[in-house]
């Protein structure tokens, strides 16, 4: 069944809480010249005019069609299927799977800004899009056969179907390339998959799941496209998360799942191909961390201007202005890093250690930024009636996934010393 046919919970809107300070305040005339959506140094000006118009159109869609439904879904830990048509109309999946037949749809910088602005509205929806486009559709585009691309990409690009990317296991995350225990055994014209996966985003409702498994014949890690209704595939939602609550993460059990040879990812013959996908994935997650910093800035600035204490706005106090400026410093510095990463990506010269440095640095600044913003809101900063609380919580997941801070620093450390510490 196509993902767009899933039933939408009609009564969810009744659970939406107060969305005060969810939307960024329109810049006043006094601030407009230097604070257009917080882009203090004008990095958006590096987009060409057509890309800037496309970004502004997407922002309007994010604000009108996505932001209003987020609080209720975040609180209920449900996915907003009703936003998928809007995302499909923006052609964002093609922009994410941006090589080969999907090339020419926009620059790496535009792709980054799209993730920034989507994460600014909600990090989970940005995560859904990144998993589906960069990891799943990107894998089919880059490593699939001509027949696989023809069979899967049209529906993936239009979001008529959704994909998931199953790499991490219950006992192996950072060491997955060396310690993967999920196996694939050739049996005539099929493969038999056995093992378990964990934290797999989109998996509860995905039409297809790209499962990575170790070939028992040669020991290499290969990719297999598994249909959602394959016998022996068991998917269960991970409950009780306090971060990225809208993202539907799952545990997966593979009990002798049979996959035809035609659904083995043709061009992925070792973990090297997976590493290439993960490098691009670290980049969009780093862009997410910038988006969450701007979300915190939006909420904190709006609140500080509107909240009065001791007879005057919070924004008039020196200590509050100091926090606002530090938040803007972090977000602006992180954005500058990601602009350079996008330029390297566009030129085809980006290296994994550069992506690792960007993800580590931006996510570390993000952690400080959301804490600063939450502090400005005081007690209200822990209530999900305010967007700050969601940004504060979601930041913890982004700090850890697609390479933890520690692992990314060790990737950079290996590059600068020539010594591997892991």
SULBEL-V351158 format. One line per field, one symbol per residue. ss: DSSP state (H for helix, E for strand, C for the rest). phi: phi as a letter, one per 30 degrees, with the letter a starting at -180 (. if undefined). burial: I if it has 9 or more other C-alpha atoms within 8 Angstrom, else O. A space follows every 10 residues. Layout:
ss->???
phi->???
burial->???
This chain:
ss->CCHHHCCCCC CHHHHCCCCC CCCCCCCCCC CCCCCHHHCC CCHHHHCCHH HHHHHHHHHH HHHHHHHHHH HHHHHHCCCC HHHHHHHHHC CHHHHHCCCH HHCCCCCHHH HHHHHHHHHH HCHHHHHHHH HHHHHHHHHH HHHCCHHHHH HHHHHHHCCC CCEEEECCEC CECCCHHHHC CCEEEEECCE EEEEEEEEEE ECCCCCCEEE EEEEECCCCC EEEEEEECCC CCEEEEECCC CCCCCCCCEE EEEEEEEEEE HHHECCCCCC HHHHHHHHHH HHHHHHHHHH HHHHHHHHHH HHHHHHCEEC CEEHHHCHHH HHHHHHHHHH HHHHHHHHHH HHHHHHHCCC CHHHHHHHHH HHHHHHHHHH HHHHHHCHHH HHCCCCHHHH HHHHHHHHHH CCCCHHHHHH HHHHHHHCCC CC
phi->.dddcddcdd cdedcdcece idcddddded cedbbdhidd cidddddded dddddddded deddccedcd edddddhccd edddeddddd hdddddccbh dcdicldddd eddddedddd dadddddedd dddddddddd ddbddedddd dcdedddcid bbcbbccdce cbbdcddcce cdcbbdbicb bccbkbbbid diddbddbbd ccbddddcid dbcbdcddcd ejcbbbddci dcbhdddcdb cbccchdcbd edcdddccca dedddddddd dddddddedd eddddddedd dedddcccbh iadedddddd dedddddded ddddddeddd dddddddicd cddddddddd dddddeeddd dddddddhdd dccddcdddd ddddeddddc chjdeddddd ddedddcibd cb
burial->OIIIOOOOOO OIOOOIOOIO IIIIOOIOOO IIOIIIOIIO OOIOOOIOOO IIOOIOOIIO IIIOIIIIII IIIIOOIIOI IOIIIIIIOO IIIIIIIIIO OIIOOIOIII IIIIIIIIII IIIIIIIIII IIIIIIIIII IIIIIOOIIO OIIOIIIIII IIIIIIIIIO OIOOOIOOOI OIIIIIOOOI IIIIIIIIII IIIIOIIIII IIIIIIOOOI IIIIIIOIOI OIIOIOIIOO OOIIIIIIII IIIIIOIIII OOIIIIOIII IOIIOOIIII IIIIIIIIII IIIIIIIIII IIIIIOOIOO OOIIIOOOOI IOIIOIIIOI IIOIIIIIIO IIIIIIOOOI OOIIIIIIII IIIIIIIOII IIIIOIIOOO IIOIIIIIII IIIIIIIIII OIIIIOIIII IIIIIOOOOO OO
